[in-house]
């Protein structure tokens, strides 16, 4: 579960960091040409497309390996992220974060599992 939570965080943070780097580059070059702006836009789109492709393959592999349907996988992911947010609000340490992420993931899978 720890690895799954870490993968979600890393995959969701990668496009944000890439976009922030590209925007910072645009901000520092006050007199940048339209060609530079288009180049940065292309790089950001490429990074987002690479992240989407990786996530698509990751979710397909996870569904196949774990035997989950789309709703269960989505519920587990939302549960993990919610558990991590609760751990942050509560202010728990590393072990507490793992506990809340695991509990959130289990709760999300339980909620989305058909009876």
Secondary structure, DSSP 8 states (H G I E B T S, - for coil): -HHHHHHHHHHHHHHHHHHHHHHHHHHH-TT--HHHHHHHHHHHHHHHHHHHHHHHHHHHHHHHHHT--HHHHHHHHHHHHHHHHHHHHHT--HHHHHHHHHHHHHHHHHHHS--
